[in-house]
């Protein structure tokens, strides 16, 4: 069933995004419920990102990424 994003409710879109991210994590790291250890480099990067977000850093704005990639 093809559905346009414009026809979805906010909750439906959020659910699709959450499911997609979860699936991507499983593909990258395996099923985390199986207590698989992540590589130290991945752990370090996640910790750095967590600290940056706690300090108010939000990364590159979406519009800047779109422009940099020539998507508009």
Buried (B, 14 or more C-beta within 10 A) or exposed (E): EEEEEEEEEEEEEEEEEEEEEEEEEEEEEEEEEEEEEBEEEEEEEEEEEEEEEEEEEEEEEEEEEEEEEEEE
